Amino acid sequence: MKILVADDSKLARLSLIKSIKGLEPHCEIIEAENGLIAVEQFKKNLPSIVFLDLTMPVMDGYEALEKIIEMNSKAQVVVVTADIQSQAQAQVIALGAKMVIPKPISSEKMQAVLEQLVF
């Protein structure tokens, strides 16, 4: 299984990767430090799951989400963000995200997320 982790914060990416690897040690992790790279990596690698931050340089998570969903309407995108405003959450769900998770994400929450997604 391939999982794409897109966040401009290296620390946030490493934290997500650590919690994923603790539950899915054999998965392949692909990293992206902005939305444009996330879209390119999605197209190139076709990951099973995308963990996507909203606030990133070059291309933000909203635009990256739109482009990913355009490429694959069934893409399993989980938005992981510090922006917990209901407007932002409603917008990304409307754009096609499967769920919105507030940062930081615990191992228990990551397990619940992975169990909810269909592989």
Buried (B, 14 or more C-beta within 10 A) or exposed (E): EBBBBBBBBEEBBEBBBEBBEEEBEEBEBBBBBBBBBBBBBBEEEEBBBBBBBBBBEEBBBBBBBBBBBEEBEEBBBBBBBEBEEEEBBEBBEEBBBBBBBEBEBEEEBBBEBBEEEEE
